Amino acid sequence: MKVTATFHQDSELIRFLHKLEGPEMQRAAALGLNEHAGEQMRQSVVRIAKTTGVPAGRIRSKTKVVKAAPGASMMAEVVTSDVAIPLAEYGNPVWVRDLNPNADGKWGGSVSSMRGAEATGWNVRRQFPHSFIANGQVVVRTTKNRFPLKTLSMAVLANELAKPSRPNVPAAERFAALDLEKRVVRQVIRTLGL
């Protein structure tokens, strides 16, 4: 038995191999990576809003995707920038001050019947000891002097997005393991025309 092989140059094969080497693959990979980053942003906004009680519109307006550019190494980022959100903004704070020290029928009662201002932070309603409301903000004294006052805050969106101890980071890592490769491969296959 004798085996012979004949090579016929096929223009489709050559075009296919050039596509594998060319910048089209980098563009396809960047497109898939940017799609994944956009979906990560959308899911992070929902998770952070659910955890913190901050409206999703506020989080969405402060969060953006820095897209990856085609190249040898690509990186897309989800970035959020905001100040610490005061408790008074979304926490509906309440502080009852008893101006009548005889309110409970005995003289010499405390000036306030509450341990501190009550507000909602991270979807939990609670009292913050030694705090009170001044100028619409929930504040606490930092020294024995009357001033300075420290404004109490609830969520810092950058921490909620990227701090490993917060629930968003492990959820984002699980989603990346499921989704990122599929999106990039789909874009590469689309570019190759398979």
Salt bridges, closest charged atoms under 4 A:
GLU12 OE2 - ARG15 NH1 2.78
GLU35 OE1 - ARG183 NH1 3.58
GLU35 OE1 - ARG186 NH2 3.57
GLU39 OE1 - ARG42 NH2 2.97
ASP82 OD2 - ARG58 NH2 2.81
GLU89 OE2 - ARG58 NH1 2.46
GLU118 OE2 - ARG125 NE 3.40
GLU160 OE1 - ARG166 NE 2.99
ASP179 OD2 - HIS36 ND1 2.79
ASP179 OD2 - ARG183 NE 2.54
